[in-house]
């Protein structure tokens, strides 16, 4: 069973719709107990990092998510929350990935970074099975995770940033696979079937 | 850098898609869900739904429509029309919309922009601005284009961005339904003054009009309705044309 965490900071309906299309066995959950019983976990997320972290604390999920041994996929803000901290609201995050997030420079770029952008795959991963390099995915964000040693795909918007990361059982994508057509569905399916 | 986006717009009345000229003379164009599915398959980058009924009892019908649309398409979509507070926004986003577009409500209460941007993130908040030139002034119109606010349109664009709008959907009422081309000058002026993405709306009639909006005004997305609904233009033909003319589009 896939647990999709509903912590009031994510478009869980969209993720749920995509998982339904894939005929995946999933539940929308918000308790420690439900997450512990899941084979895999999806952490969606849109909105503000500080508000999202506050909600994770209220649900008492902070420690659990940090020490999880099962595969977890963070989407968009869900991926950014894997960092040590976020400059969006200057908040401590889960600390799975080193470093923090940065904000795109609105003097140089269109911000938010919104729309379909090609990703450049740097390292093979089960997550990218059947995905062509330079495939376009849908992004909608103003903060980004800089390149680090766990970056497996990057994208360019004024600066190069992490489009996807993997560290042990923790996966993250900055784009929205649930909103990225068939290529996005493929990524979700890869996470469910192969990761 | 993201590709330039092509966005079909569906004006919805009672679950059916309608389209008028200069905001009147409505013509029916089919079921909203079916049309959404068709555009998704044809390669639209995003969709916009504007509920033009938007009376209190129709709100539930709109939420149901959003839920149905979210089930069949795997691309982002924006919903607008009659949204008045953060509670409305919350319900629409939870039903599966990615963004909401706010028009009359933010003129009445500009702080709805900052409140909702804080609650849902700027990327979910689109300021929809209906613009019309009266004499020498370009002003903001609300209530589906029926009421002139007297507010300077350019100043209002800047103000909505300052308050936290993540995107501007600028509709030229002078051009809407005319198939005479987008309002290139106004769009360029706004684009060069704000950092958020701009969606051009109103006036598309030919392939060239889209190219002009991207190249001359440097907008991030072009929206059109009747051209696509009545199959006068295919999204794939449009995108191929743009690509041949060196515009980065997602094929």
Contacts between the chains, C-beta under 8 A, distances in Angstrom:
chain1	res1	chain2	res2	distance
A	11	B	93	6.5
A	11	B	94	7.9
A	11	B	96	7.2
A	11	B	98	6.9
A	13	B	67	7.6
A	13	B	70	6.0
A	13	B	94	6.1
A	13	B	95	6.3
A	13	B	96	4.2
A	14	B	70	6.2
A	14	B	96	5.5
A	14	B	98	7.3
A	17	B	70	5.4
A	17	B	71	5.2
A	17	B	96	6.5
A	18	B	74	6.4
A	20	B	71	7.5
A	21	B	74	7.4
A	46	B	120	7.3
A	46	B	121	5.6
A	46	B	123	7.0
A	46	B	124	6.6
A	47	B	119	7.5
A	47	B	120	5.6
A	47	B	121	4.1
A	47	B	124	7.5
A	48	B	118	7.0
A	48	B	121	6.0
A	51	B	119	7.9
A	106	B	195	3.9
A	107	B	195	7.4
A	109	B	195	7.3
A	110	B	195	6.2
A	110	B	196	6.8
A	110	B	197	5.4
A	110	B	220	6.3
A	111	B	195	5.2
A	111	B	196	6.8
A	112	B	122	6.1
A	112	B	123	4.5
A	112	B	166	5.1
A	112	B	167	7.5
A	112	B	196	7.0
A	112	B	197	7.3
A	113	B	2	6.7
A	114	B	2	6.6
A	114	B	123	6.2
A	114	B	166	7.1
A	114	B	167	6.5
A	114	B	197	5.2
A	114	B	220	7.5
A	115	B	2	3.1
A	115	B	3	6.3
A	115	B	5	5.3
A	115	B	45	6.9
A	115	B	46	7.9
A	115	B	197	7.2
A	115	B	220	6.7
A	115	B	221	7.3
A	116	B	2	5.7
A	116	B	3	4.9
A	116	B	5	7.1
A	116	B	45	5.8
A	116	B	250	4.5
A	117	B	1	6.7
A	117	B	2	4.6
A	117	B	3	7.2
A	136	B	3	6.4
A	136	B	250	4.8
A	138	B	75	7.0
A	138	B	76	5.9
A	139	B	2	6.8
A	140	B	76	7.1
A	140	B	98	7.1
A	140	B	123	4.3
A	141	B	123	6.5
A	142	B	121	8.0
A	142	B	122	6.5
A	142	B	123	6.9
A	142	B	166	7.9
A	156	B	1	6.5
A	157	B	1	6.0
A	157	B	2	7.3
A	176	B	76	7.4
A	178	B	74	6.9
A	179	B	74	6.3
A	179	B	75	6.0
A	179	B	76	4.8
A	179	B	98	6.6
A	180	B	74	7.0
A	180	B	75	7.8
A	181	B	40	7.7
A	181	B	74	5.2
A	181	B	75	6.2
A	182	B	74	7.4
A	184	B	74	6.2
A	185	B	74	6.4
